[in-house]
Amino acid sequence: MDKKLIEDIERFDGGFPDGVYAVPMTSKVKVRSLYEYCKEIGVSPDALNDEEIQRFVERIEKSE
């Protein structure tokens, strides 16, 4: 790797002292079902429209 890239990576990593960056999730995707559906209809996931994709998205309730 070149020196500048290493410096950039080190600077970025310094922003996460414990080494973890997490984003709260509000939904999850049923990947296996999505894959099987795409295989069945002969398309890749990026060819699906929003309505088709939403069939495989499950909303996660936040617990307080």
C-alpha positions, 0 to 999 in steps of 0.5 A: 500500500502507498504511504498516503493510503495507510495514513488515511486508514489510520486517521479513519480508524482513529475515529473509532477508539473501540474499533466498532462503528454501528448504525441502529437498524430499523429493518432486516432483509430476508436474504435467502428468500430474496435470493430464491425469488430472484433465482426463480424469476431469473433476475439479479436483486438489482433488477427488482423494483421497490415493491418486489424488494419490500416483500423481503424487508422486515421492520424491526420494532425498537424496544425501550 
